[in-house]
Amino acid sequence: MRVLHVGKFYPPFAGGIEYFLADLLHALPAQGVTAAALVHDEDSTGARPAPNDAIAIYRAPCHGRLLYAPVSPGFPFWLKRAINEFRPDLLHLHLPNTSAFAALILPAARRLPWVIHWHADVVASTIDRRLALAYRLYRPFEQRLLAASRAVIATSPAYLQSSPALTPWRERCEVIPLGLDPARLPDPEPDALAQAEALWGKDGLRVLAIGRLTYYKGHDTLIRAAAEVPDARVLIVGSGERREPLLGLIRSLGLEQRVSLPGFQPDAMLHALLASCDLLCLPSLERTEAFGLVLLEAMRFGRPVVASDIPGSGAGWVVRQAGHGVLTPPGDPAPLAQTLRRLQSDPASRQRMGQAGRVALREQFGMEPVAKAVTDLYRRMVEKNGRSV
């Protein structure tokens, strides 16, 4: 069986959905599936897969972004090319992604069955109000894609139940959580660990946050909470448009010696920071944080988490399923600070939750069971289309 995935980006582009897509594509051959992907190039050149590539990745030229969406006028041409060259039995569309709408206009795409992977709603944000207007334009095309799909994968029961966009299509939805291949996150090398130790600096509770410095991540909440946690050391790793306002907040609170924004870090350093932190914090504010793959990365290194209990988000569901952390109200520094202080003085609880995360990754959130569930869904969809696999 041959499956063409259509997504936003692909590693080395750093992002949770991108890493998940890479892990899934590499796990599918063991399930009898030959997979390829069409994504956006990070620049305007574009690239076709080389003949000796283990996984065929087509990269359509991208000319920047508009409201977080890649701008790629040539994407329909690249989708037609990928279908003609790869000859898939099925399309797997990862949403949200405006470029996936190209499947609606291409006869070659409409002849194939579609599985839609629903990573997140386009949330009508109360923080970035431009998205509410943009969603009015996006929604008709989104609903046409859903109507034409054979199946929809939701990443958690919580997100499925809270998604207005999926409400008319719940009978074709199936919950399959995101997964992670722990082999992709090797134990850190001594040099990387030494660099991580230098970033952490002095002793204290080591709190790590990883993610784009963007409007819904809630990093300002974590910074304000850190002001109330004596000796806590906070590293917020990532780049984005909120960097300067966050630096200003750190300076205004006098936290320059305890809270740092080291910017984008390569994978080797991220692994070293995860291995050397005391806990991971995911302080996101709204359902744009649909799952939180970084919660699974914390499981890989046996680290507890403190995450926002966002109504309707899968992040809280992951933490409850795994039992590897504590949930706090989104956007409120006081209970977050209280939780950090409690865990600072209770290393036994941190160790117990970290071990629970390791077990959950092995039993619930590993890539092998996720790839098997996705493949079972493929087979049912292709057989309904009148093909044998």
Secondary structure, DSSP 8 states (H G I E B T S, - for coil): -EEEEE-S--TTS--HHHHHHHHHHHHGGGGT-EEEEEEE-SSSS-B---TT-SSEEEEE----EETTEE--TTHHHHHHHHHHHH--SEEEEEES-GGGGGGGT-HHHHTS-EEEEE-------SSSTHHHHHHHHHHHHHHHHHHH-SEEEES-HHHHHH-TTTGGGGGGEEE----B-GGGS----HHHHHHHHHHH-SSS-EEEEES---TTS-HHHHHHHHTTSTT-EEEEE--STTHHHHHHHHHHTT-TTTEEEEE---HHHHHHHHHH-SEEEE---STTS-S-THHHHHHHTT--EEEE--TT-HHHHHHHHHT-EEEE-TT-HHHHHHHHHHHHT-HHHHHHHHHHHHHHHHHTSBHHHHHHHHHHHHHHHHHHTT---
